[in-house]
Amino acid sequence: QVQLVQSGGGSVQPGGSLRLSCSASGIAISSNCMAWFRQAPENEREGVAMIDAAWDRTRYDDSVKDRFTISQDGARNTLYLQMRSLKPEDSAMYYCAAVGCANLRARSYAGWQSTTSMYNYWGQGTQVTVSS
């Protein structure tokens, strides 16, 4: 049974930092493509960052480039999202997700952030609120 269990998140002032964690069981995250998504109220779920650790590839949404960093610790089987310089518009429920990489690699990761249906496993979500 695959489980993705998230931790971290919370409330922070604009300009602050937070780190999200996603601990996996039942799959090896280093052998899968892992991603972070977020969903604000009345918005669609959108991809924030993706990592294919085996091929040393990362992808970011333009809105978070240079502020967010996705990483993974294979020994701990845990995915991370380090968020810096947070803005109010980053407020959302954040989800980690996993999918086998073959399909994404074949199309050079096109659609990684928009095709949510391709992801097989999802974390439970964690709230991030950026407000003064």
C-alpha positions as CSV (number, residue, x, y, z in Angstrom):
1,Q,0.0,0.0,0.0
2,V,1.4,3.4,-1.0
3,Q,1.1,6.3,1.3
4,L,2.4,9.8,1.0
5,V,2.2,11.6,4.4
6,Q,2.8,15.3,4.4
7,S,4.0,17.6,7.2
8,G,5.1,21.2,7.5
9,G,3.1,24.2,6.3
10,G,1.3,26.7,8.5
11,S,1.1,30.4,8.6
12,V,3.9,32.9,7.8
13,Q,4.3,36.5,7.0
14,P,5.1,37.7,3.5
15,G,8.8,37.3,2.9
16,G,9.0,34.3,5.2
17,S,10.0,30.7,4.6
18,L,8.5,27.3,5.1
19,R,9.5,23.8,4.3
20,L,7.0,21.1,3.3
21,S,7.8,17.4,3.7
22,C,6.2,14.3,2.1
23,S,7.2,11.0,3.5
24,A,6.6,8.0,1.3
25,S,6.0,4.4,2.0
26,G,5.3,1.6,-0.5
27,I,7.2,3.3,-3.3
28,A,10.8,4.6,-3.7
29,I,10.6,8.3,-4.5
30,S,14.0,8.2,-6.1
31,S,12.6,5.9,-8.7
32,N,9.5,8.0,-9.4
33,C,8.7,11.4,-10.6
34,M,7.6,13.4,-7.6
35,A,5.8,16.7,-7.7
36,W,4.2,19.4,-5.5
37,F,0.9,20.9,-6.4
38,R,-1.2,23.6,-4.8
39,Q,-4.8,24.6,-4.9
40,A,-6.3,27.8,-3.7
41,P,-10.1,28.1,-3.1
42,E,-12.0,28.3,-6.4
43,N,-8.8,27.6,-8.4
44,E,-7.7,24.5,-10.2
45,R,-4.9,22.4,-8.8
46,E,-1.6,23.6,-10.3
47,G,1.8,22.1,-10.4
48,V,4.5,24.0,-8.5
49,A,7.6,21.8,-8.8
50,M,8.6,18.4,-10.0
51,I,11.7,16.3,-9.6
52,D,13.0,13.2,-11.5
53,A,15.9,12.4,-9.2
54,A,17.1,9.4,-11.2
55,W,17.6,11.7,-14.2
56,D,18.5,14.7,-12.2
57,R,15.7,16.8,-13.6
58,T,13.6,19.5,-12.0
59,R,10.8,21.7,-13.2
60,Y,9.2,24.7,-11.7
61,D,6.3,26.9,-12.4
62,D,7.4,30.3,-13.4
63,S,5.7,31.9,-10.4
64,V,8.0,30.1,-7.9
65,K,11.3,29.9,-9.8
66,D,14.2,31.2,-7.7
67,R,12.0,31.1,-4.6
68,F,11.1,27.4,-4.2
69,T,13.4,24.4,-4.2
70,I,12.2,20.8,-4.6
71,S,14.5,18.1,-3.3
72,Q,14.4,14.5,-2.1
73,D,16.2,12.4,0.4
74,G,16.3,8.8,-0.9
75,A,17.6,7.4,2.4
76,R,14.6,8.9,4.2
77,N,12.3,8.3,1.2
78,T,11.1,11.9,1.7
79,L,10.3,14.7,-0.7
80,Y,10.8,18.4,0.3
81,L,9.7,21.7,-0.9
82,Q,11.7,24.6,0.5
83,M,9.7,27.8,0.1
84,R,11.3,31.2,0.5
85,S,10.3,34.8,-0.1
86,L,6.7,33.7,0.3
87,K,3.9,35.9,-1.0
88,P,0.2,36.1,-0.2
89,E,-0.6,34.6,-3.6
90,D,1.4,31.4,-2.5
91,S,-1.4,30.7,0.0
92,A,-3.0,27.4,-0.9
93,M,-3.4,23.8,0.1
94,Y,-0.3,22.0,-1.0
95,Y,-0.2,18.4,-2.2
96,C,2.7,16.0,-3.0
97,A,2.1,13.5,-5.8
98,A,3.9,10.6,-7.4
99,V,4.0,9.0,-10.8
100,G,6.2,6.6,-12.7
101,C,8.6,8.7,-14.9
102,A,8.5,6.8,-18.2
103,N,5.6,8.8,-19.7
104,L,6.9,12.1,-18.6
105,R,10.4,11.4,-19.8
106,A,9.1,10.3,-23.2
107,R,7.6,13.8,-23.7
108,S,10.3,15.7,-22.0
109,Y,8.1,16.4,-19.0
110,A,5.5,18.3,-21.0
111,G,2.3,18.4,-19.0
112,W,3.9,17.6,-15.7
113,Q,2.0,20.5,-14.0
114,S,-1.3,20.4,-15.8
115,T,-2.1,16.8,-16.2
116,T,-3.0,15.9,-12.6
117,S,-4.8,12.8,-13.7
118,M,-1.5,11.1,-14.6
119,Y,-0.3,11.1,-10.9
120,N,-1.1,7.8,-9.2
121,Y,-0.6,8.8,-5.6
122,W,-1.3,11.9,-3.6
123,G,-0.6,13.2,-0.1
124,Q,-3.3,14.4,2.2
125,G,-2.6,18.1,1.7
126,T,-1.2,20.7,4.0
127,Q,-2.3,24.4,4.3
128,V,0.1,27.2,3.6
129,T,-1.1,30.7,4.5
130,V,0.9,33.8,3.8
131,S,-0.5,36.9,5.5
132,S,0.6,39.9,7.5
